[in-house]
């Protein structure tokens, strides 16, 4: 694979509404961006370059609404069929699917695709793993945390950071977030904690990033419906050691089999581990360095794998 070869990225969704936009562009650069018209009756289709791999980006953002408008869902389906027909007439294309957290969008989307279409999706679920040509990629960090992703910024050693741990996010009356925060606040009260009552009412992103970069550990509980969260990868970008508890067997397809930090089955176990490392500054800094190296290597490997499958798909080899 020639590293300089790029792809043409066709946005079938509004890119500025996708929090994964910066992460995706970083993984696929150089990419020529094209934009599908929003109106169902428009025929102002983007001009494709037949010499470049075509990658369509679709989003399940509409299904994150509590009560999505049936008319909007119908229009989305109509536009998708239009995109698939137009792109398919110009040769093979690959799909990057920015899925909803439950994977509901995929149940409607994937049957519409041409056979053997290469798909890269976030929020991995076992029910999709048997589909030929399907791969999972992490939801990644938001653009404000990219530095860029393949360059490791300078960071403060964990043993010299201001806070032993941090958690900033929405809290619910029950669930893993509330349990994690209460356990760590009780045992390590010097951590940084900010609990919002509603989604979108957290700290401003610059403040959020600053607090992470001053924390040795970051609590990374699951999101609303999945373990794959911006918080996890933003913690990695900030040089934190992530504290991950997985009770639904979601970590393996996200992190692989060899992350340099444990994936725990309970927050009580995770707390004991964190306390032990905080008492051993040299081991704490060594673990942080291993996590940083692992994350940088994973980004490079992911970029290579995505570009390889997308370009090979264009060549008709997959």
C-alpha positions, 0 to 999 in steps of 0.5 A: 500500500502506498502511504501517500494514496488517499481516499475520497470521503463522501459525507452522507451525513452532516459532518459538523454534527459528528463528534467523531469528525476530527478523529476520522479525518486524522485516521484517513488523511489525506482524504478528499471530502465530498458532501451529499446534498441534503434534499431528497430531490436534489441531483447535485451529486458529488463528482467522484474520482474513479482512481480513488477509493470511495468511502461513504460516511453514514450516521445513526445520530437520528436514532439517538433522539428519544422519539425520532420523527418517522418522516425524518427516518423515511427521508433518511432511508430514501437518501441512503438508497439514492447514495448506494445506487449512485456510488455503486454505479461508479464501482465498489465503495466502503462504508464508515458507520458512525452508529448509534450506541445500540446498533439499531441503525445497522439493523436497517442499514446493512441489508441495503448495502451491496454484498461484501461491502467493507464496513468500519463501525464504532460501538461493536456488538457480537451480532455484527461480528459474523458479517463479512468485511465488517471491522470495528474502530474506537469512537475515539477522542473529540477534535479538541483532544487531537494533537494530532493523533500520531504525535505524542504531546509532552505530558506530566508524569502521573506521580507529579499530577495534581489529582490522583483521579478524575471523573467528569460526566453526567450522573444518573440516580443509579448505575456504574457511574454513580457507584464509581464516583462514590467509591473513589470519593470516599476512599480517595477524596483528593480526586477531581469530580464534576457530576452533571445532572443532564447530558451536555451540562458538563465542564467547558471542554478546555477546562475538562481537558486541563483537569484530565491532564492533571490527573493520574487516573481517569474513571471510564465507566460505560456511557448511556448504553455502551462502554465505547466512550469519548471519555476513554480515548480522551483520557488516553490522549491526556496521558491518564491511566484509564480505569475500566470496568466491563461487566458486559464483555465489550472491552475486547473488541474495543481494546484488543487482548493486550492493553497495558492496564487491567479491565476489571469486573467491579469498581471495588477491584479497580479501586484497590489497584489504583490505591496500590499504584498510587503508593508506588510512584515509579511503578505508576509512572512506568504504567503511564508510559506503557499506556501512552506507548500502547495507545500511540501504537494502536492509533498507528495500527488502526490507521494502517488497517483502515487504509489497507482495507479501504484501498484493497476494497477499491482494487476489488481484492476484498 
